[in-house]
Amino acid sequence: MEMILQDTSVFTTYNASAHSVKSDWSPFKTLLLKDLANHQIDDNFTFEWKADNGEKSTWNQTMIFFTVKHWKFAKAASAFENFGLDQDNPNDLVQVGIMTRWVIGRIEEIKRRFRDPSKVEQRTRSKKRRDLWKYRKATLQQHLPQFLDLLPDADCCSDTEDDPHRPIQKSICPAWRSVKYGNWLHEVDRLSYQDQSTIKLRIHPARRLDTRRQEGHTVNPFGTVCANLPENCYESAFLKHYDPLEKLALGISPSSAKLDDALTAIATLLPN
């Protein structure tokens, strides 16, 4: 690692006279990226916050040494005044120690945030949405692939109440979703369960989240809005708050008969 500090060849390309605006740090970023390339490092300059051995990982140690090396050069070139390591002690090992302690602190902070109950709940809900989306997508791919564009990503799926002690959990309806679009998604669930029941033991589909949910009455007004759907997939009262430019940004297309066609097509595959 000390070789990283000793190799200062990259700094010979810095032209102080051509760098008149000292608040512009881009020349120092260019030097850093060039130095990384010179050492055959193609990845971005960042730390591996979730490394198993934390600040001791080879990658994090490498980034610490590069940080100290380039901070000291940029500081000497008057790049900044108020951002620093220990300016009273220029010893490289002291500076590396300070930088290492900062990395340790950041790793601990990220771990605390990861364990925060609200973050855990958020990840759990996101996983449930992804699981529902995967079931539904697999069903459409097998039976109705022409309607896959009505299922663009997991944001089209509703959240589920987080109560692991109840055998039946209730869905939380997103405020943006129209009743007709929600009904179609529920029919996809029925078809998915029917399909799984015919090819596997009934115990397998019974374990799935979509078969252990009931439609709830709670509405989530802050749920992520699914983009790239026809306008009739969205609740009309919800769309009143969106101007044409915002609709365009969400990729909302004009209402079409595709949702009605999807409902008709899936009805032919389900028992009355």
Buried (B, 14 or more C-beta within 10 A) or exposed (E): EEEBBEEEEBBEEBEEEEBEEEEEBEBBEEBBBEBBEEEEBEEEBEBBBEBEEBBEBEEBBBBBBBBBBBBBBBBEBEBBEEEEBEEEEEEBEBBBBBBBEBBBEEBEEEEEEEEEEEEEEEEBBBEBBEBBBEBBBEBBEEBBEEBEBBBBBBBBBBBBBEEEEEEEBBBBBBBBBBEBBBEBBBBBBBBBBBBBBEEEEEEEBEEBBBBEBEEBEEEBEEBBBBEBBBBBBBBEEBBEEBEEEEBEEBEBBEEEEBBEBBBEBBEEBEEE
